Amino acid sequence: MSEVATVAVGWGVTAVAVASYALWVLLRGRTIGQELDIGGSSSMLSDKDSTTDQ
């Protein structure tokens, strides 16, 4: 394998590893957010809106 091919494979493996880790972080964050009820509930917004309207 030539040096150019070796570098290209290295970059490719690195890109796949970084993309996989980023996907894992996003999915883990969503899971934690759902467990803690962060960002998915509109009840907090409606509570804020109802207090500011009065």
Jmol script that loads the backbone (N, CA, C; Angstrom):
load data "model"
ATOM      1  N   MET A   1       0.855  -1.173   0.000  1.00  0.00           N
ATOM      2  CA  MET A   1       0.000   0.000   0.000  1.00  0.00           C
ATOM      3  C   MET A   1       0.903   1.239   0.000  1.00  0.00           C
ATOM      4  N   SER A   2       0.560   2.189  -0.841  1.00  0.00           N
ATOM      5  CA  SER A   2       1.380   3.392  -0.922  1.00  0.00           C
ATOM      6  C   SER A   2       1.131   4.296   0.281  1.00  0.00           C
ATOM      7  N   GLU A   3       1.996   5.273   0.419  1.00  0.00           N
ATOM      8  CA  GLU A   3       1.867   6.209   1.548  1.00  0.00           C
ATOM      9  C   GLU A   3       0.585   7.022   1.442  1.00  0.00           C
ATOM     10  N   VAL A   4       0.196   7.401   0.232  1.00  0.00           N
ATOM     11  CA  VAL A   4      -1.028   8.190   0.034  1.00  0.00           C
ATOM     12  C   VAL A   4      -2.240   7.367   0.435  1.00  0.00           C
ATOM     13  N   ALA A   5      -2.253   6.110   0.064  1.00  0.00           N
ATOM     14  CA  ALA A   5      -3.370   5.237   0.419  1.00  0.00           C
ATOM     15  C   ALA A   5      -3.428   5.026   1.930  1.00  0.00           C
ATOM     16  N   THR A   6      -2.280   4.883   2.553  1.00  0.00           N
ATOM     17  CA  THR A   6      -2.232   4.702   4.006  1.00  0.00           C
ATOM     18  C   THR A   6      -2.794   5.923   4.720  1.00  0.00           C
ATOM     19  N   VAL A   7      -2.419   7.107   4.265  1.00  0.00           N
ATOM     20  CA  VAL A   7      -2.927   8.344   4.865  1.00  0.00           C
ATOM     21  C   VAL A   7      -4.432   8.468   4.624  1.00  0.00           C
ATOM     22  N   ALA A   8      -4.885   8.133   3.419  1.00  0.00           N
ATOM     23  CA  ALA A   8      -6.306   8.212   3.103  1.00  0.00           C
ATOM     24  C   ALA A   8      -7.115   7.257   3.972  1.00  0.00           C
ATOM     25  N   VAL A   9      -6.620   6.041   4.175  1.00  0.00           N
ATOM     26  CA  VAL A   9      -7.307   5.084   5.038  1.00  0.00           C
ATOM     27  C   VAL A   9      -7.320   5.588   6.474  1.00  0.00           C
ATOM     28  N   GLY A  10      -6.231   6.164   6.916  1.00  0.00           N
ATOM     29  CA  GLY A  10      -6.169   6.720   8.270  1.00  0.00           C
ATOM     30  C   GLY A  10      -7.187   7.824   8.478  1.00  0.00           C
ATOM     31  N   TRP A  11      -7.291   8.739   7.508  1.00  0.00           N
ATOM     32  CA  TRP A  11      -8.284   9.810   7.592  1.00  0.00           C
ATOM     33  C   TRP A  11      -9.699   9.249   7.570  1.00  0.00           C
ATOM     34  N   GLY A  12      -9.913   8.240   6.748  1.00  0.00           N
ATOM     35  CA  GLY A  12     -11.232   7.626   6.658  1.00  0.00           C
ATOM     36  C   GLY A  12     -11.647   6.972   7.966  1.00  0.00           C
ATOM     37  N   VAL A  13     -10.730   6.218   8.553  1.00  0.00           N
ATOM     38  CA  VAL A  13     -11.015   5.568   9.836  1.00  0.00           C
ATOM     39  C   VAL A  13     -11.276   6.613  10.915  1.00  0.00           C
ATOM     40  N   THR A  14     -10.493   7.676  10.912  1.00  0.00           N
ATOM     41  CA  THR A  14     -10.673   8.743  11.891  1.00  0.00           C
ATOM     42  C   THR A  14     -12.029   9.421  11.715  1.00  0.00           C
ATOM     43  N   ALA A  15     -12.419   9.686  10.468  1.00  0.00           N
ATOM     44  CA  ALA A  15     -13.711  10.331  10.204  1.00  0.00           C
ATOM     45  C   ALA A  15     -14.862   9.449  10.673  1.00  0.00           C
ATOM     46  N   VAL A  16     -14.771   8.144  10.424  1.00  0.00           N
ATOM     47  CA  VAL A  16     -15.824   7.231  10.865  1.00  0.00           C
ATOM     48  C   VAL A  16     -15.878   7.176  12.387  1.00  0.00           C
ATOM     49  N   ALA A  17     -14.729   7.161  13.033  1.00  0.00           N
ATOM     50  CA  ALA A  17     -14.702   7.119  14.495  1.00  0.00           C
ATOM     51  C   ALA A  17     -15.308   8.384  15.096  1.00  0.00           C
ATOM     52  N   VAL A  18     -14.962   9.543  14.551  1.00  0.00           N
ATOM     53  CA  VAL A  18     -15.486  10.809  15.073  1.00  0.00           C
ATOM     54  C   VAL A  18     -16.992  10.900  14.829  1.00  0.00           C
ATOM     55  N   ALA A  19     -17.447  10.493  13.655  1.00  0.00           N
ATOM     56  CA  ALA A  19     -18.880  10.538  13.348  1.00  0.00           C
ATOM     57  C   ALA A  19     -19.661   9.579  14.252  1.00  0.00           C
ATOM     58  N   SER A  20     -19.105   8.407  14.484  1.00  0.00           N
ATOM     59  CA  SER A  20     -19.768   7.436  15.363  1.00  0.00           C
ATOM     60  C   SER A  20     -19.870   7.968  16.784  1.00  0.00           C
ATOM     61  N   TYR A  21     -18.807   8.571  17.271  1.00  0.00           N
ATOM     62  CA  TYR A  21     -18.814   9.121  18.622  1.00  0.00           C
ATOM     63  C   TYR A  21     -19.811  10.271  18.729  1.00  0.00           C
ATOM     64  N   ALA A  22     -19.858  11.118  17.711  1.00  0.00           N
ATOM     65  CA  ALA A  22     -20.812  12.240  17.725  1.00  0.00           C
ATOM     66  C   ALA A  22     -22.243  11.730  17.744  1.00  0.00           C
ATOM     67  N   LEU A  23     -22.529  10.699  16.970  1.00  0.00           N
ATOM     68  CA  LEU A  23     -23.869  10.117  16.960  1.00  0.00           C
ATOM     69  C   LEU A  23     -24.209   9.520  18.319  1.00  0.00           C
ATOM     70  N   TRP A  24     -23.244   8.839  18.926  1.00  0.00           N
ATOM     71  CA  TRP A  24     -23.464   8.249  20.247  1.00  0.00           C
ATOM     72  C   TRP A  24     -23.749   9.340  21.281  1.00  0.00           C
ATOM     73  N   VAL A  25     -23.007  10.436  21.228  1.00  0.00           N
ATOM     74  CA  VAL A  25     -23.209  11.542  22.171  1.00  0.00           C
ATOM     75  C   VAL A  25     -24.602  12.135  22.001  1.00  0.00           C
ATOM     76  N   LEU A  26     -25.033  12.348  20.758  1.00  0.00           N
ATOM     77  CA  LEU A  26     -26.362  12.906  20.518  1.00  0.00           C
ATOM     78  C   LEU A  26     -27.459  11.982  21.024  1.00  0.00           C
ATOM     79  N   LEU A  27     -27.329  10.697  20.731  1.00  0.00           N
ATOM     80  CA  LEU A  27     -28.352   9.754  21.182  1.00  0.00           C
ATOM     81  C   LEU A  27     -28.355   9.630  22.701  1.00  0.00           C
ATOM     82  N   ARG A  28     -27.190   9.639  23.305  1.00  0.00           N
ATOM     83  CA  ARG A  28     -27.100   9.545  24.771  1.00  0.00           C
ATOM     84  C   ARG A  28     -27.693  10.798  25.412  1.00  0.00           C
ATOM     85  N   GLY A  29     -27.438  11.956  24.814  1.00  0.00           N
ATOM     86  CA  GLY A  29     -28.002  13.200  25.335  1.00  0.00           C
ATOM     87  C   GLY A  29     -29.513  13.211  25.260  1.00  0.00           C
ATOM     88  N   ARG A  30     -30.061  12.691  24.165  1.00  0.00           N
ATOM     89  CA  ARG A  30     -31.519  12.623  24.055  1.00  0.00           C
ATOM     90  C   ARG A  30     -32.103  11.686  25.089  1.00  0.00           C
ATOM     91  N   THR A  31     -31.429  10.552  25.306  1.00  0.00           N
ATOM     92  CA  THR A  31     -31.911   9.590  26.291  1.00  0.00           C
ATOM     93  C   THR A  31     -31.912  10.210  27.684  1.00  0.00           C
ATOM     94  N   ILE A  32     -30.829  10.875  28.028  1.00  0.00           N
ATOM     95  CA  ILE A  32     -30.743  11.519  29.343  1.00  0.00           C
ATOM     96  C   ILE A  32     -31.783  12.631  29.448  1.00  0.00           C
ATOM     97  N   GLY A  33     -31.961  13.395  28.370  1.00  0.00           N
ATOM     98  CA  GLY A  33     -32.953  14.462  28.366  1.00  0.00           C
ATOM     99  C   GLY A  33     -34.357  13.934  28.578  1.00  0.00           C
ATOM    100  N   GLN A  34     -34.675  12.802  27.970  1.00  0.00           N
ATOM    101  CA  GLN A  34     -35.999  12.219  28.156  1.00  0.00           C
ATOM    102  C   GLN A  34     -36.168  11.704  29.572  1.00  0.00           C
ATOM    103  N   GLU A  35     -35.112  11.125  30.138  1.00  0.00           N
ATOM    104  CA  GLU A  35     -35.198  10.626  31.505  1.00  0.00           C
ATOM    105  C   GLU A  35     -35.404  11.762  32.500  1.00  0.00           C
ATOM    106  N   LEU A  36     -34.792  12.912  32.217  1.00  0.00           N
ATOM    107  CA  LEU A  36     -34.903  14.062  33.116  1.00  0.00           C
ATOM    108  C   LEU A  36     -36.019  15.012  32.701  1.00  0.00           C
ATOM    109  N   ASP A  37     -36.714  14.704  31.598  1.00  0.00           N
ATOM    110  CA  ASP A  37     -37.783  15.535  31.059  1.00  0.00           C
ATOM    111  C   ASP A  37     -37.286  16.942  30.754  1.00  0.00           C
ATOM    112  N   ILE A  38     -36.184  16.997  30.021  1.00  0.00           N
ATOM    113  CA  ILE A  38     -35.582  18.272  29.629  1.00  0.00           C
ATOM    114  C   ILE A  38     -35.847  18.502  28.154  1.00  0.00           C
ATOM    115  N   GLY A  39     -36.418  19.638  27.822  1.00  0.00           N
ATOM    116  CA  GLY A  39     -36.584  20.036  26.438  1.00  0.00           C
ATOM    117  C   GLY A  39     -37.761  19.423  25.723  1.00  0.00           C
ATOM    118  N   GLY A  40     -38.351  18.386  26.236  1.00  0.00           N
ATOM    119  CA  GLY A  40     -39.438  17.740  25.530  1.00  0.00           C
ATOM    120  C   GLY A  40     -40.800  18.175  26.009  1.00  0.00           C
ATOM    121  N   SER A  41     -40.870  18.857  27.121  1.00  0.00           N
ATOM    122  CA  SER A  41     -42.149  19.213  27.701  1.00  0.00           C
ATOM    123  C   SER A  41     -42.463  20.679  27.426  1.00  0.00           C
ATOM    124  N   SER A  42     -43.676  20.934  26.988  1.00  0.00           N
ATOM    125  CA  SER A  42     -44.091  22.312  26.754  1.00  0.00           C
ATOM    126  C   SER A  42     -44.781  22.895  27.986  1.00  0.00           C
ATOM    127  N   SER A  43     -44.894  22.097  29.054  1.00  0.00           N
ATOM    128  CA  SER A  43     -45.575  22.583  30.245  1.00  0.00           C
ATOM    129  C   SER A  43     -44.808  23.728  30.900  1.00  0.00           C
ATOM    130  N   MET A  44     -43.486  23.704  30.805  1.00  0.00           N
ATOM    131  CA  MET A  44     -42.696  24.794  31.377  1.00  0.00           C
ATOM    132  C   MET A  44     -42.973  26.087  30.625  1.00  0.00           C
ATOM    133  N   LEU A  45     -43.096  25.996  29.292  1.00  0.00           N
ATOM    134  CA  LEU A  45     -43.380  27.188  28.512  1.00  0.00           C
ATOM    135  C   LEU A  45     -44.771  27.718  28.807  1.00  0.00           C
ATOM    136  N   SER A  46     -45.732  26.825  28.945  1.00  0.00           N
ATOM    137  CA  SER A  46     -47.089  27.282  29.207  1.00  0.00           C
ATOM    138  C   SER A  46     -47.185  27.888  30.600  1.00  0.00           C
ATOM    139  N   ASP A  47     -46.424  27.366  31.559  1.00  0.00           N
ATOM    140  CA  ASP A  47     -46.422  27.960  32.895  1.00  0.00           C
ATOM    141  C   ASP A  47     -45.841  29.378  32.849  1.00  0.00           C
ATOM    142  N   LYS A  48     -44.766  29.551  32.106  1.00  0.00           N
ATOM    143  CA  LYS A  48     -44.154  30.882  31.987  1.00  0.00           C
ATOM    144  C   LYS A  48     -45.108  31.843  31.282  1.00  0.00           C
ATOM    145  N   ASP A  49     -45.752  31.359  30.223  1.00  0.00           N
ATOM    146  CA  ASP A  49     -46.668  32.213  29.488  1.00  0.00           C
ATOM    147  C   ASP A  49     -47.864  32.626  30.340  1.00  0.00           C
ATOM    148  N   SER A  50     -48.371  31.687  31.142  1.00  0.00           N
ATOM    149  CA  SER A  50     -49.550  32.005  31.947  1.00  0.00           C
ATOM    150  C   SER A  50     -49.217  33.001  33.056  1.00  0.00           C
ATOM    151  N   THR A  51     -47.994  32.971  33.570  1.00  0.00           N
ATOM    152  CA  THR A  51     -47.632  33.916  34.618  1.00  0.00           C
ATOM    153  C   THR A  51     -47.365  35.296  34.032  1.00  0.00           C
ATOM    154  N   THR A  52     -46.865  35.371  32.806  1.00  0.00           N
ATOM    155  CA  THR A  52     -46.588  36.682  32.226  1.00  0.00           C
ATOM    156  C   THR A  52     -47.853  37.337  31.701  1.00  0.00           C
ATOM    157  N   ASP A  53     -48.886  36.539  31.358  1.00  0.00           N
ATOM    158  CA  ASP A  53     -50.132  37.098  30.842  1.00  0.00           C
ATOM    159  C   ASP A  53     -50.973  37.739  31.952  1.00  0.00           C
ATOM    160  N   GLN A  54     -50.763  37.325  33.161  1.00  0.00           N
ATOM    161  CA  GLN A  54     -51.630  37.809  34.252  1.00  0.00           C
ATOM    162  C   GLN A  54     -51.215  39.150  34.753  1.00  0.00           C
TER     163      GLN A  54
END
end "model"
wireframe off; spacefill off
backbone 0.3
color backbone group
